[in-house]
Amino acid sequence: MRHWLAGQLTDGTREAATLAVSEIVTNALVHSGLEAGEAIEVQAVPAGERVRVNVRHRGELFPAVASTAPSGAVGGWGLLMVDAVSAAWGVEPADERIVVWFEV
């Protein structure tokens, strides 16, 4: 995906997309209860002037709210970073899976 994004985005926007994908995939691995070998699908598609990236995996739907991490906390910053580097983001149901998406 990084190579495809290289032709679609400026360097700074590509770096933002890479960070957001990393955070969302990490959240999926840590919080969704995935079993070894279960897939996490990442798809990037043009969306007008932006690129929309969908990260699809098994998990429970959660509110698309980037809450403030506790002061001094080591974790809890992922969705705040996604919110900071993306133009928009959200969470949608997809069959028995969820899609966490963002646009840059």
N, C-alpha and C positions, 0 to 999 in steps of 0.2 A: 504494500500500500504506500509506503514511503516514496517509492520511485514514481508511482502514479501521481501522488500529491506534488512531487517536485515539479511536474509540468503544469500543474493547475494553480499553484499558490505561490505567493512571495515567500522568501525565506522565513520571515517572522511569523507569518500565518501558518506555514508548514510546521514550524517549531511548536506553535500553540496547539495545532491539531495533534501532533505527536504526543505532547504532554497530556492532552485531554483523553486520548485513546488509552494511554498508559494508566491514567488514574481510574478510568471506567473499567478497564479489564482487571486491574488490581482489586477494585471493589467487588467485581463479580467473583473473583477467586476467593476473596476473604469472606464475603458476606452471603453469598447465594447458596451455599451448601452443595456446590458442584462435586460430582464424583470424579475420580481419576478417569481421564479419557473423554469426559463430556465436552462438547464443543462450545466455544465462544466464537460467534461469527462477527466479523467486522466488515462493513461495506461502506464505501465512500461513493457518493453520487453528486453530480452537479445539481445545484438548486438555485437557478438564476445567477446572481452575482456571487453567490456563496457556494461552498461545498458542504453537504450534509453527510455526517458520519453516523452510522447506526451500529451499535454494539448489541448483539442479540444473544441472550443466554437464558437458561432456566433460572427462575427466581420469583420472588413475590414482588408485586407492584408496590412501589413506595412513592411518597409525595415528592415532586420535583422541587425541593426546597434546599437551598444551600445554607444550612444552619451554621452558626458560629461555633467553631471548636473551642473547648474550654482553654482558658489561658494556660500556657505552658504545656499543652497537650502535644504528644508526639504524633498521634493520628487524628483523623477527623477533618483533615484539610482538603481531601480530594475533590469533593463537589464544589467547594469554595473556589478551588483553582479552575475547575471546569467552567464555573460561572464567570470567573474573571477573564478567561482567555477566549471565550466563545461569544458569538453574537446572540445566540439563543441555545437553549437545551431543554430537554424534558425526558419523560419516561412514559412509555405506552405499553399496553398489553399486546401480545402477539401470540395467539393460540395459547399454548401452555407455557409460553416463555414471556420475557419482557424485552423491550428495546429501550436502551438508554441512548439518546441521540444528542448531537450538538451540531451547530453550524458555525463555520468560520468563513 
